Structure formats: structure tokens, C-alpha cells
Amino acid sequence: MSPTTSAGEVSGSHYLRGQIARELSTAIGAANVSTDPADLQAQAADWSWMSKYMLYKNLEQPSADFVARPGSTVDVERVVQIASDYRIPIVTRGGGSGTQGGTFAPYGGISLDLSRLNHVIEIDDESLIVTTQAGVDGPALEEKLNHKGLTLAHYPGSYHLGATIGGFIAARGSGVVSTKYGKAEDQVLQLEVVVAPGKTVTTLPVPSHAAGSDLLQSFVGSEGTLGVITQASLRIDPLPETRGFLSFSFPDIFAGIEAGRLIMTNRLRPAVIRLYDEADSKKLQDWVGTPFTGTLMIIMCDGSSELVNYEMKAITALAEKAGGASLGPDVGQTWWDGKYEPYAKGKLPQPPLMYGTFDQVARFVDLPRIYRAKKKIIEEQFAEYGARYTAHLSHWYDWGAMLYDRFYVDEPPTDPAEAMVLHDRLWDAGILTGLENGGVLNDHHGVGIKLGRFMRTQHGAGFELMRQLKDAWDPDGIMNPGKLGFGPPRNSKW
Ligand SMILES: Cc1cc2nc3c(=O)[nH]c(=O)nc-3n(C[C@H](O)[C@H](O)[C@H](O)COP(=O)(O)OP(=O)(O)OC[C@H]3O[C@@H](n4cnc5c(N)ncnc54)[C@H](O)[C@@H]3O)c2cc1C
């Protein structure tokens, strides 16, 4: 019997769905293809507030029509070829720990689940480079490296939430020790990427060269909109011989920012500098039991004992110069030991609470102004909703730092449409205030669907160049459409 629509008519698109499912099954094996509605919903979900809220309200996640689980790069090529033939979207999914709605499939198509690309290919302990498939998650890779006395030194807050190496590179991620060990763009050395209509591109074996412009970095941060990262080589490091902790209180966040600036511009390289404003230090106390509230700075230095001793002494002098008072090592050690606890103990914010994390990045000279302006606009413009603002700075650069600031609304409107409007208004206010004061849209969570509407404002004429690159590499717009502000797929026959 022919498939029928609910109106009883033969449905062309229903037939086409069956055709595509059969072709996917032939290409990668029927066991690796699913059209089960629960599977489709689970593949679309991520850790964004929008996704968690839809789950809480029993609303549908914007999902794909098929899930494909390739087991090799060749499988990925086949799936991308089929998507190109039918001009239907490909939405790559790593661990689904993203916070920007990047795994949503608002235009349907294929959710490409990379969980079977889970092999560590080679650990080169001479050059200190690991080569791994993109679907490997952080703890699995770290365990293999630790056995050899090595580490990737990428410990994101989502370490135990399934975040994959592909997702880390695709979203330009960073971990808690990135101040010393770098972000995704610093750690990745080579990529294998499948692009439309199903070709594999491998970038050069080393990232530093003068062999033309940089293909590697074009894919870093592209969030699946240019291609599917299937394999990566990354820099690794020896596990540190020792770790030393310091902590300081400051009269206010601005004195703390000055201390951080002095540390970084004196070119010291602690692995961790975390500076919490008063509101965020209270939350930290609730989450991990740090015995101090107020403006708090935690420092961790790692490496040889000589290096750690030298850095801790130099950092103490600079922190005191900026008005810091030492709180000893225990606060820092408590944070380090408990840093994943909020996740393990389910203390993470969740609906009905409304929340959002801005993680913007800026030069030192702009940071105090951004902090003041954002705190003011969230607390004053949304006073009728009792909006709260918290902030810490936790990834520091030679020239500035990342401001991980959040809004919370304890009792948002119960009507989903009204709640979504308020959520968008809070984001508009926070992001645009950050941009107006010299901040950059995002430091390490990426753009996804949530921040796409700010990309033109952020990049100006540069956004049109980015779009032209996207159009040239993905002419049908099938690679993760609706993300990074690139809009819907083109020429879709769906
Ligand atoms: C509690 C919490 C804490 C977090 N802490 C951090 C943190 O400290 N640092 C940090 O950087 N991030 C953090 N994140 C955000 C998130 O975990 C990271 O962005 C992570 O790197 C995403 O990896 P994933 O495999 O889960 O990607 P997914 O969520 O599956 O995907 C994210 C985006 O990348 C694309 N993508 C995924 N894999 C590939 C691939 N192989 N090729 C092409 N595109 C791909 C997806 O299409 C999507 O657009 C946190 C999230 C949560 C919920």
C-alpha cells in the first residue's frame, strides 16, 4: 500500500522520505539509520536554555527527519553525498553539550550523529601530537593520554556531559586551563573535514607555514556550516609535575581585573585565573563550598616545582600591588577538586528558572566598562522581572579576557511564547551592550541558532565575505542551515 498523508492522499514527500531512508541504509547500514521520533528529538536537544525549556514544557525540539550514525569518514562522505543529491540539511551532532541550539534541525534533514567515530588513532609522543576521530569525548581521550603521562589539557565545564573533540573544535571551545594551554584554535594542528557534496579535505600536517592562507582555521569555529570534522590532530602536553594554588580577595572586580592584566601583560602563564564578582562567588560557595564570598580570585600554576614557585611568588606580588589580599591555597584547591561537582550533583540551573551565559571577550581596556554597562542594563531594564546578574572572568589572554556573565530570572512568564520573548530581550540587551562597549559576541560557546542574529552587527561587511565563503563551499546551504546567521538552505527540493 502507498504511504498516505493524514488526509488520505498519496504523499510525495512521504515517499521521498522512505527513498532517502533506504539510500542511507544502503550506504551505512540499516542499523545506523533511524527515523524513530524519540531518537530524532534526542538528537536535536542540547544544553541551551531553549532546549531545556522545550523539554520542561513538553514542546517539540526542532528535529531532523533521519538520524545517520556513520562509522567512518567514508560513511560520512556517503551521507553528505545523499544529502547533497536531495538538497536536504546535514546537522552534525557531537555530544550535544552545546548551549547555542547548534544541534537543532529547524529545516529538517539528517542529524549526523558522530558517536561511532570514537577511535583514538595515534599518540605521537615524540612530537606530542594526538590524532583522533572527532566523536571521541574528552574523558575517553584523556584516559588514554594519562596512561602515557600526557594530557590534552582541555577540561571544559561540560567534560562529563559528553562533549566531543569535534564539537570542541567546531565551536572554538576552551577549558579551565586554557589561559596557559590555549583554546581549540591554538591546540588543533590538522583537520580532516568532509565537505559538500561528499569530498574529504585534509589540511596540512602542521599549522604554521607560508603555503598560502589558512584552510585549517577556516573550519575551526564553523559549527558544521562548512563541513563535518571527522578527524583531528591536536597538540598534547606532559602531565604537570605539580600544581600550586593561590587565592585573593579584592575590594572590587575592577581591582581584580587590574591584577589579571598585570599578570598577563608581565607574560606570566598561570594555567588558571578565575575572578568572581560578589554575586558569582556566592553561587560558587553554594556549588562547590569555597569558604569565601566577595570579589574572589583563584590562581593555579602548574609545571615543575621551580616554575610553579617562581610564578606563584611573582603573581602574589602583582596581585597585592593591585589591592589583593591573600586567602591562602585552600579556596583554590577546593574549587579545583569540586569543579565538576555542580554537574554531578545536578546543581546546574534549569527551567523553570530562566538563564543565559554571555561569555563575551574583550581587551583589558574595555572590560571594566563592559561589566558596568551589562550589569546595569540587566538589573535595571529587567527589574520588573527581578533579573539577577553574575559574572566571572576565567580565560585570560595577552591582551584581555573573557567575561562569563549570566542573567537569571527566577520567575519568568509561564506562557512559553512570552517566556521566549523575554529570553530574547535579555539576550539582545546583554549582547548589544557588550558589542557597543568593545566586546566580541562570544569567546568559547559559539554562535549556533541563538546568536546568529547578531553576526551581521558583529562583523559588519566582513559578514558578507563569510557568507560568500559559505555559499562557495556549500552552494545548496545544506550544512547546518540556520546557524551562524547564514539562514535557510537554498534550492531545497524538500
Ligand atoms: C554545563 C556546561 C558547561 C560548559 N562548559 C564549557 C567550557 O568550559 N568550555 C567550552 O568550550 N564549552 C563549554 N560548554 C559548551 C559545550 O560543551 C562545548 O561547546 C562543546 O565543545 C560542544 O561539544 P559537543 O561535542 O557536545 O558539540 P555539540 O553540542 O554536539 O555541537 C555543537 C556545535 O558544533 C557542531 N559540531 C559538533 N561536532 C562537529 C563536527 N565533528 N564537525 C562539524 N561540526 C560539529 C554541531 O553541529 C553544533 O553546531 C559547556 C556546556 C555546558 C552545558
The ligand as an ORCA input file, in Angstrom:
! r2SCAN-3c Opt
* xyz 0 1
  C      27.450     22.886     31.853
  C      28.204     23.235     30.603
  C      29.498     23.689     30.710
  C      30.209     24.018     29.551
  N      31.497     24.423     29.689
  C      32.226     24.696     28.588
  C      33.584     25.083     28.711
  O      34.152     25.159     29.801
  N      34.252     25.353     27.570
  C      33.665     25.250     26.341
  O      34.328     25.493     25.334
  N      32.379     24.907     26.208
  C      31.656     24.614     27.288
  N      30.345     24.236     27.156
  C      29.740     24.201     25.809
  C      29.912     22.861     25.057
  O      30.098     21.802     25.949
  C      31.083     22.942     24.084
  O      30.762     23.856     23.045
  C      31.473     21.603     23.472
  O      32.737     21.735     22.880
  C      30.494     21.110     22.418
  O      30.877     19.800     22.041
  P      29.786     18.726     21.631
  O      30.510     17.557     21.098
  O      28.854     18.459     22.741
  O      29.074     19.505     20.439
  P      27.525     19.562     20.057
  O      26.739     20.198     21.133
  O      27.100     18.225     19.591
  O      27.610     20.538     18.810
  C      27.944     21.895     18.960
  C      28.022     22.530     17.553
  O      29.154     22.012     16.854
  C      28.755     21.302     15.676
  N      29.591     20.099     15.609
  C      29.769     19.161     16.571
  N      30.661     18.246     16.170
  C      31.051     18.614     14.924
  C      31.943     18.060     13.973
  N      32.641     16.951     14.219
  N      32.084     18.681     12.772
  C      31.391     19.823     12.496
  N      30.535     20.382     13.360
  C      30.362     19.789     14.563
  C      27.283     20.994     15.862
  O      26.619     20.912     14.605
  C      26.812     22.186     16.677
  O      26.571     23.275     15.827
  C      29.601     23.900     28.289
  C      28.296     23.420     28.186
  C      27.605     23.085     29.334
  C      26.204     22.559     29.200
*
